[in-house]
């Protein structure tokens, strides 16, 4: 609790949020593409049910 109060009163939280927003603004397209690639890489394999019949 003390840490949260300190972050709120010193502006550390606001500075961190602003830095995170700048990162998203500058590299959002890259991060979106990376997320898509990683999701596809780790998606469960689908089975072709028609081939088994």
C-alpha positions, 0 to 999 in steps of 0.5 A: 500500500505504501508503494502505491501511495508513493507512486501516486504522490511522486508521479512515478505511476504517471511517468510510467504510464506516459512511457508505456503510451509512447512505446505503443505510439512508436511501435504499436504496429510492430507489437501487433504483428509480433502478437499475431505471429506468436499467437499463430505459432502457439495456436493449437493444431486443427485437425481435418475431420474430413480426411479421417472419414 
